[in-house]
Amino acid sequence: MLKKLMVDAFEKGLIEAVMAPAATKDSYTYALITKKEDVDKLTPIAPVMQWNGADMLRRITRLKKSERKLLAILRPCEARTYKELVKFNQVNPENIIVLSYDCPGTIHARTYKYQPTGIDELIAEIKKGGKSNKIREACKVCEYPTPIPNVGDIGLGLVNTDSPVFFALSDKGKEFLKAMGIEEGSRNADEWIAMHRKIREEWYEKERIRGGRKGLEEFLSSCLNCHNCKNMCPICFCKECFFEDRTVFDYESTKFFNWADDKDGIRLPTDKALFHIGRLIHMGTSCIGCGLCQQACPMDIPLYRLFGIVGNELQKVFDYKPGVDDAIPPVMDFREDELHEFEGLLGGEE
């Protein structure tokens, strides 16, 4: 159905390129095609999320708008990332049409490599009103598993419907479907969304990292400081990163000995927790919850339990939901009169 839409859109001149997942030998990656004959190379709804598609759009349009009319197939979390990156001027949305769909979740890339699972099996689960137990942790507790109005342009409904239905998410999407001669459909996914959110709330309470600084150090005890999580995070887009300048963490031996004296011993290297806390400060309010940080970790640290949970709490402080509406990200919106409830927490008057 999606492939037919792409071919028809090419023929009608509504698009000149498509960005969507495509199968590799043992995984999936994003592919960019410019000919209708290449549509068959794509797997629009893939069981593996190797990259965040919004980050691919950032790479394509960061320096200049898309010179061709581009249709991008994105999962709901990727569509929200796309909207968030547009706010940060990292993606130019001109000439881009985003199509999103009811997402069945994705399997960890490494798991899929050795235990392949077809997307049809995952979609069958959501059509029955549930979800596969094979999908990634972040997918199991996704807060927004369906397309959101004004987040992207076209939605594809798979839940609670006998056959897939298309519906507009924006005026651009409405015009596209009209030009395609596609009548908008509808479906009710409320129960399916509610199921996700109930599981999410229970998970948040169960998996919360406790024990303060020591608890965090234990959680990160096997961290290699490889920065894979940062490299895969679509919100970490700084060209120059404080944590990549290794000289920043060069200290004389006296420093190390003093720290060891004060804390009855220290763990080396000393900057692991600082790296993760620093990342949280930078991108916590805009964490979409795609969970690619956790998938990228070679030591299988469940990093989504850190970034997802702390990010969610931080977003509550600022009453902000990244990628959901047009609100300005907190880090871009300075307000002189705010956060008074946190004054004095460190022992000072201000």
C-alpha positions in Angstrom: 0.0 0.0 0.0 2.8 2.4 0.9 4.8 1.4 -2.1 1.9 2.0 -4.4 1.4 5.5 -2.9 5.1 6.3 -3.6 4.9 5.1 -7.2 1.7 7.0 -7.8 3.1 10.1 -6.2 6.2 9.9 -8.5 4.0 9.6 -11.5 1.8 12.5 -10.5 4.9 14.7 -9.9 4.0 15.2 -6.3 7.4 13.9 -5.1 10.8 13.6 -6.7 12.5 11.6 -4.0 11.7 9.2 -1.1 13.7 8.6 2.1 12.6 5.4 3.9 14.2 2.2 5.4 15.7 -0.4 3.2 16.9 -3.9 4.0 20.6 -4.7 4.3 22.1 -8.2 4.7 21.1 -8.5 8.3 19.5 -5.2 9.3 17.9 -2.0 7.9 19.2 1.4 7.1 17.7 4.5 5.5 17.9 4.9 1.8 17.3 7.9 -0.5 15.8 7.1 -3.9 15.0 9.5 -6.8 13.3 7.1 -9.3 10.0 5.3 -9.0 11.7 2.2 -10.4 13.7 2.0 -7.1 10.6 2.0 -4.8 10.8 -1.8 -4.6 14.2 -1.5 -2.9 12.5 0.1 0.1 10.9 -1.5 3.2 8.8 1.5 4.4 7.8 -0.1 7.7 10.9 -1.9 9.0 11.3 -4.1 12.2 14.7 -2.5 13.0 15.5 1.2 13.8 19.2 1.4 13.1 19.1 5.2 12.9 16.7 8.0 13.7 15.3 9.1 10.4 15.0 12.7 11.5 18.8 12.8 11.9 19.1 11.6 8.2 16.9 14.6 7.2 19.1 16.9 9.3 22.1 15.7 7.2 20.3 16.2 4.0 18.9 19.7 4.7 21.2 21.2 7.4 23.1 23.4 5.0 20.3 24.1 2.5 16.6 23.2 1.9 15.8 20.0 0.0 16.1 20.9 -3.7 13.6 18.2 -4.6 10.1 17.3 -3.3 11.0 14.7 -0.7 8.6 12.2 0.9 10.1 10.9 4.2 8.7 7.8 6.0 9.2 8.2 9.7 8.1 6.4 12.8 6.1 8.5 15.3 9.2 9.1 17.5 11.2 10.1 14.5 8.5 12.5 13.4 8.6 14.1 16.8 12.4 14.3 16.5 12.0 15.9 13.1 9.7 18.6 14.6 12.1 19.2 17.5 15.1 19.5 15.1 13.1 22.0 13.0 12.7 24.2 16.1 16.5 24.1 16.6 17.0 25.1 12.9 18.7 21.7 12.3 16.2 20.6 9.6 14.7 22.8 6.9 11.2 21.5 6.4 10.6 23.1 3.0 9.9 20.6 0.2 9.6 17.8 2.7 6.4 15.7 3.3 6.5 13.4 6.4 4.4 10.3 6.5 4.1 8.5 9.8 2.2 5.4 11.0 0.9 3.4 13.9 4.2 1.9 15.0 4.4 -1.8 16.1 7.8 -1.1 17.7 11.2 -2.2 16.6 13.6 -5.0 17.6 17.1 -4.3 18.9 19.4 -4.3 15.9 21.8 -6.9 17.4 18.9 -9.2 18.4 17.5 -9.0 14.9 20.8 -9.9 13.4 20.7 -13.3 15.1 17.0 -13.8 15.5 15.2 -12.1 12.5 11.6 -11.3 12.9 9.4 -10.1 10.1 7.5 -6.8 10.3 4.2 -8.7 9.5 4.5 -10.4 12.8 4.8 -7.1 14.7 2.0 -5.5 12.8 -0.2 -8.5 13.5 0.3 -8.0 17.2 -0.9 -4.4 17.1 -3.9 -5.3 15.0 -4.9 -7.6 17.8 -4.6 -4.7 20.2 -1.3 -5.7 21.8 2.4 -5.6 21.1 5.2 -8.0 20.6 7.4 -8.9 23.6 10.4 -8.9 21.2 10.5 -5.1 20.7 13.0 -2.8 22.4 12.3 -1.5 25.9 11.8 2.1 24.7 9.2 0.9 22.2 7.3 -1.1 24.9 6.8 2.1 26.9 6.4 4.6 24.1 4.1 7.4 25.0 3.2 8.4 21.5 3.0 5.2 19.3 0.7 6.8 16.8 0.9 9.8 14.4 0.1 13.2 16.1 -1.8 16.1 14.4 0.7 18.7 13.2 3.6 16.4 13.7 4.3 15.4 10.1 1.8 15.6 7.3 0.2 12.2 6.6 -0.8 9.4 9.0 -1.2 5.8 8.2 -3.6 4.0 10.5 -3.0 0.3 11.2 -4.6 -0.1 14.7 -8.3 -1.0 15.1 -9.1 -1.0 11.4 -9.9 -3.8 8.9 -7.6 -2.2 6.3 -4.9 0.5 6.5 -6.2 4.1 6.3 -4.5 7.4 5.4 -5.4 10.6 7.1 -4.0 14.2 7.1 -1.9 15.5 9.9 -1.4 19.0 8.4 -2.7 21.2 5.6 0.2 20.1 3.5 -0.9 16.5 4.0 -4.5 17.3 3.2 -3.5 18.8 -0.1 -1.2 15.8 -0.9 -4.0 13.3 -0.2 -6.4 15.3 -2.3 -4.0 15.5 -5.2 -3.5 11.8 -4.9 -7.2 11.1 -5.0 -7.1 9.4 -1.6 -10.1 9.7 0.6 -9.2 10.2 4.2 -10.1 7.4 6.6 -10.2 7.2 10.4 -9.7 4.7 13.2 -9.8 4.8 17.0 -6.4 4.0 18.6 -7.3 5.4 22.1 -7.3 2.0 23.9 -4.0 1.0 22.3 -2.4 4.3 23.3 -3.8 4.0 26.8 -2.2 0.5 27.1 1.2 1.9 26.2 0.9 4.7 28.8 -0.3 2.4 31.6 2.7 0.2 31.0 4.9 3.3 30.8 3.8 4.6 34.2 4.4 1.3 35.9 7.8 1.0 34.2 8.8 4.5 35.3 8.3 3.7 38.9 9.9 0.3 38.8 13.0 1.2 36.8 13.8 4.5 38.4 17.5 4.8 39.4 17.7 5.2 43.1 20.5 5.7 45.6 21.7 9.2 44.6 25.3 9.6 43.3 26.3 6.1 44.4 23.2 4.6 42.7 24.1 6.4 39.5 27.7 5.2 39.7 26.6 1.6 40.1 24.2 2.0 37.2 27.1 3.3 35.0 29.7 1.0 36.4 30.3 -0.9 33.1 30.4 2.3 31.0 33.3 2.3 28.6 33.1 6.1 28.0 32.9 5.3 24.3 30.3 8.0 23.6 28.3 5.7 21.3 25.1 6.9 23.0 25.9 10.5 22.2 26.8 9.7 18.6 23.5 8.0 18.0 21.4 10.6 19.8 19.6 12.8 17.2 19.3 15.7 19.7 23.1 15.7 20.3 23.9 17.8 17.2 26.6 20.2 18.4 29.5 20.4 15.9 32.0 21.0 18.8 31.5 18.9 21.9 33.0 19.6 25.3 33.3 15.9 26.0 35.2 15.2 22.8 38.1 17.5 23.9 40.0 15.0 25.9 42.4 17.7 27.2 39.5 19.1 29.3 39.9 16.1 31.6 43.6 16.2 32.0 44.6 16.8 35.6 47.8 16.7 37.6 48.2 13.7 39.9 47.5 15.8 43.0 43.9 16.2 41.9 43.4 12.5 41.7 45.0 11.8 45.0 42.9 14.6 46.7 39.7 13.2 45.3 40.6 9.7 46.4 41.3 11.1 50.0 38.0 12.9 50.1 35.9 10.1 48.8 37.7 7.1 50.3 38.8 6.0 46.8 37.5 6.9 43.4 36.6 5.0 40.2 38.6 5.6 37.1 38.1 7.2 34.6 36.6 10.0 36.7 34.5 11.6 33.9 32.0 8.9 33.1 29.2 10.1 35.3 30.0 13.7 34.3 29.6 12.8 30.6 26.1 11.4 31.1 25.0 14.1 33.5 26.3 16.7 31.0 24.4 15.1 28.2 21.2 15.1 30.3 21.6 18.8 31.0 22.1 19.6 27.3 19.3 17.4 25.7 17.1 16.2 28.6 14.2 18.6 27.8 14.2 17.5 24.2 14.7 13.8 24.7 12.1 12.2 22.4 12.6 8.7 23.9 13.7 6.9 20.8 16.0 4.7 22.9 18.8 4.6 20.4 21.3 5.5 23.1 20.5 2.2 24.8 20.7 0.2 21.5 24.1 1.8 20.8 25.7 0.8 24.1 28.2 -2.1 23.6 27.9 -3.0 27.3 24.1 -3.2 27.2 23.6 -0.6 29.9 19.8 0.2 29.9 20.5 3.9 29.2 16.9 4.7 28.4 16.1 4.2 32.1 18.4 7.2 32.7 17.7 9.4 29.8 14.0 8.5 29.3 13.0 8.8 33.0 15.2 11.8 33.9 14.3 13.5 30.6 10.6 13.0 31.3 10.9 14.5 34.8 12.8 17.4 33.5 10.2 18.0 30.8 7.5 18.1 33.6 9.4 20.9 35.3 9.2 23.0 32.2 5.7 21.8 31.2 7.2 20.8 27.8 6.6 17.9 25.6 9.3 17.7 22.8 8.1 17.3 19.3 4.4 17.4 20.2 3.5 21.0 19.6 5.0 24.3 18.5 6.2 25.4 21.9 9.8 26.6 22.0 12.3 24.3 23.7 13.2 25.5 27.2 16.9 25.9 26.3 15.8 28.4 23.7 13.4 30.3 25.8 14.9 32.4 28.6 12.4 33.5 31.2 13.6 35.7 34.1 10.7 34.8 36.3 10.5 31.1 36.6 11.6 28.0 38.6 11.3 29.8 42.0 10.2 26.5 43.6 13.8 25.2 43.3 15.5 28.2 45.0 17.5 27.3 48.1 17.8 23.6 47.3 21.6 23.8 47.4 21.6 25.7 50.7 21.9 29.2 49.3 19.3 32.0 49.3 19.2 32.2 45.6 
